[in-house]
Amino acid sequence: MKNIVFISHEASRTGAPILLLRLAKKLIQNEKDVSLSFLLINGGDMVGEFSAVAPVSFLFSTNQNFVKRIFDKLLRYFKMNAWTTESGWQECC
């Protein structure tokens, strides 16, 4: 089984969170051998909709340096080599 963690800055009714939620729903419909979860940096009015699709965890922080350090550690732990930001792909490890 594949374990996928979707990460979003928040669960608001705006472009990126809505798109992420739709992507997760499609993935569940089309891939039966997948386990999803969400990591949200902050909450929002769509938290209930996210949690109806998959388990939700929170990383409440407005400190971008702290969030980047956490993501860098996650990427190293899961042996991933890049992640996306507002400015594009950033190399990690």
Order of alpha helices (4+ residues) and beta strands (2+ residues): beta-alpha-beta-alpha-beta-alpha-beta-beta
